[in-house]
Amino acid sequence: MVVLRHELRQEKKVLAIWTAVIAFMLGLCILIYPEMKSQMSEISGMFADMGSFSAAFGMDRINFGEFSGYFSVECGNILGLGGAFFAALCGISSLVKEEKEGTAEFLLSHPVSRRKIIGEKLLAVLLQIVILNAAVVGVTALSVAVIGETPDTKAFALLFLAYLMLQIETAAICFGLSAFIGREGIGIGLGLAALFYFMNIIANLTEEARFLKYITPFGYTEGADIIADGRIEGKYLAVGLVLMAAGIIAAFYRYGKKDIV
């Protein structure tokens, strides 16, 4: 597990910064809810009647004045976008940074197979995502206790599970892409995460674009659907699992044959 430990040590500052920023913003978003609660109950109906804008963010299907609705829209966007960007960054940089930093030749000269290197790098990416989400869940639980809310435990557990799967899928796809690109790839990863987010918005706006929910991992993290139905949309998640597996398989296949310089 030498590679795994090295990866975690090398990325600990980045992990700490991203975790602190996302957790802080999420906690702050929860803590200001009591101040906004009376106002939210008044404008919830207005949000629900804003046509395409409401549909894009699911506000036509939830009560924005209730904590669960507020959390799924406001806090959900923080965790969804922030988590997706972090996962994309971890996945896209994992395999290319050795070439970028000129350490690939040194690493591959050791008696460690490429499969083992890929496996431990992938495990390091997954562990970072799990650590970030564990911290976020802890901060959320603490913040909710402070404001005295009692949300539906099952619905919130499903929300956090959906966001975890979103991040893992995004990381896996970017991990696979990183085996095919050269020294620079951070922009590709972050751009892909942003593309996934806007694809989901477009899919919410029109039935003709509904098929995009099968492509974007944001399709199964729709807070309004999870809270209303009490479940994650299985058909979108199933496609996501296939894309996740495809990214990982592609990484093992390509990196194993790649000419590293």
N, C-alpha and C positions, 0 to 999 in steps of 0.2 A: 504493500500500500504506500510505497514511497511517493509515487506520482500523485496519489490522492492527497497525502499530507502536504506535499509541495504546492499543489493547486490551492488548497484551502488557506495555507499561509500566505500565498501570493495575493489572493483575492480578499483577504480578511478586511482590509480598509474599505474597499469598494462595497463589500457586503454590509459593513457597519454603516456606511454613509447612506446607502439606499434604504436599508432597514429603518434607520433613524428618521429619515425624511418621510417615508411612506407612513410609518407608525405615528409620527408626530402629526402629520396632516390628517390622518384618519381619526386620531384621538381628539384633535381640535374640532374637527367636523362634528363629532359626537357631542362634545362638551358645550358647543354653542346651540345645540338643539333646543334646550329649555327656553332660551331667549327668543327663539324663532317659532316656537310651537304655536303660540296664539296667532301669529301672522300666517303661518303655513296653513292652518285650518281654514282661514279666510280665503286664501288664494288657491287652495287645492282645486276647487271647482273651475277656476279660471284656467289653470294649467291643463286640466282635463279637456277643455274646450278649445285648445289652441291648434287643433287640426294636425297637420303633418309634424309640427314641432313636438307635440305631445306624443304622437305615435313613435317618433324617432327615439325617444328616451323612455318609452313605456309608461309615461305619466297619465295616459288615458285608461290604464288598467289597474291603477293603485291609488290609494288615498295618500297624497303627498303630505297631508297634515299629521298622519300617524307616524310613529317612529320607524316602523318596518318599511313603510314607503319612502320616507325621507332617507333612511340608511341605504336602501337598494339603489336609489338614484344618485344622491350626493356622494356618499361614502363609497358606494360601489364603483363609481367612475374613478375615484382616487386609487383604489386597490386594483381595479381592472387595468387601467392605463399604466399606472406606475409599475405594477407587477409584470405586465406584458413587456414593458420596456426593459426592465431588469432581466427578465428571463431571456429576451432576445439578445441582450448584451452579453450575458453569460454564455449562451449557446453559440453565437456567431464568432466570439473571440477565442473560444476554448482551443480549437485545433490550429487556428491561423497564427496565434501569437508567437508560437515557437519560430515560425518563419520570419515574422515581423521583427522579433527581437534577436534573431540570429542564433538561437539556442537549439534549433531542430537537429543539427548535425551532432551536437554534444549529447542530446537526449537519446537519439536513435542509435548512437554508438554503444550504448550500454546493453547488457544482456537482458533486455526486456522486449517482449514481442510488441508489435504494433497493436495487436488486438488488446493486450493488457493496458497499453497506454490509452487507447481510446476508451476502454471500459472504465478505467479509473478517472479519466477526465469527465466522462459522462456522469459518473457517480458524484463527482465533486460538484458539477452543475446542479444535480438534483438535490444534494444536501444543502446547497446554498439557498435554493428555492424553499425547501422545507423549513430551514432556519428563519428565513424572512417571514414566512406565513405563520410560524409558531409565535414569533414576536408580535406580529400584527393581531393575531387572535387574543394574545394576552393583553395587549394595550386596549383592544376593543372591549374585552370583558371588564377590565378595570374602569374604563371610561363609562360604560353602561351602568356599572354599579354606582359610580359617583353621581350620575344624574338621576338614579332611581328608577330607570325603565326596566321592564320585564318582558323582553321580546320573546317570540316563539323560538325555543331552542332548536327545534328540528329545522325550521325554515332557515335560520341563520347558519346552522351546521351545513346545510345543503349549499347555501350561498358561498361559504368559505371553501367547501369542497370543489364547487364549480370553478372558482377563481384559481385554486391550486391546480386543477386539471388544465385550465387555460394556460397557465404559466409553463407547466410541464410540456404541453403540446407545442407552444411557441418556441420553447428552448430546444425541443427535439427537432423541429423543422429547421431552425437556425443552425443547430449542431450538424445536421446533415448537409446544409448548404455550405458550412464552413470547410467541409472536406473538399469542395470543388473550387473554392475561390482562392485568390492569392493572399497577399499580405494585408490588404485593407478590406474590411468587411463590416465594420461597426455601423456605417450608414445604411447598409443593406438590411441588417437586422432590425434596427430601429424603424426604418421605413416600412418593413414588412409588418411589424407590430402595429404601426399607425394605420397601415392599409387594412389590416384585419378589423380594427376598430371602426373605420369609416364604412367598410363593407357591411357591417352589422346595422349601422344607421341607415344605409341605403335600403337594406333588406326590410327594415321596419317601415320605410316610407311607401313602398309599393309592392303589391303582390307579384308583379312581373319579376322583381328582383329577389323574391323570397328564397330562391335556390342558393343565394349567397350564404345563407345561414348554415348550409352544409359544409362550406369552405372555411368560414371564419370561426375560431374557437369562442368568440364573443357570442355566437349564436346560442350556446347552451349556458351562458352566464347571465341571461336576461333576468334581472332581479324581479321584475313585475311578474313574469311567468312562474318563477320558482316560488315566490310568496303566494301567488294566487292558486297554483296547482299543487304545491307541496312536493314537487319533484323536479329533477333535472330532465330536460328533454332528451330522451334516450337515443333518438335517431340522429340528432346532431352530435351527441357525445360519441356514438359508435363510429361515425365518420372521422371524428377527431382522433380516436384511438388508432384508427388505420393510418392516418397521416402521421401520427406520432411514431408508430412503428416503422413507417416508411422512411422517416427522417433518420432514425437510429440505424436501420439496416443500410441505408445509403452511406452513412458516415463510415461504418465498418468496411463496407465494400470498397469505396473510393479511396479512403485513407490508407487502406492496406496495399493498394497498388500505386499510390501517388508517388511521383518523383519529387522528393523533398529537397529543396535547395536553399 
